[in-house]
């Protein structure tokens, strides 16, 4: 399941009193990992471990978090994963190389549009810069 659905389940679990913010969480979002990391941070969970694996040409991220009074992450840490950024495994590099190529193609297409959207171009440029920095 994706990060958006996981986030919704966790939010509903809090609202219903099922999730009490005392549980350690082990999550495996198939997408929208950044949004799930943001939810964890704003709901007082600290990411204590992350793994990225590849199975049958599909890449999976696993996020482990525990309750914490307050823990702040940078936007870059939420984007890549604070632990994954440190580990920089082969699978991590493979994932972000592929995303870099995709974003570079998107940037070219946006710039060639009849009415280039400046805000989207700036966002993609920022993401490309971040990816290049993390892959160095």
Secondary structure as GFF3:
##gff-version 3
##sequence-region A 1 136
A	DSSP	alpha_helix	3	15	.	.	.	ID=ss1
A	DSSP	beta_strand	25	27	.	.	.	ID=ss2
A	DSSP	alpha_helix	33	42	.	.	.	ID=ss3
A	DSSP	beta_strand	45	55	.	.	.	ID=ss4
A	DSSP	beta_strand	58	67	.	.	.	ID=ss5
A	DSSP	alpha_helix	75	80	.	.	.	ID=ss6
A	DSSP	alpha_helix	82	87	.	.	.	ID=ss7
A	DSSP	alpha_helix	90	111	.	.	.	ID=ss8
A	DSSP	alpha_helix	118	135	.	.	.	ID=ss9
###
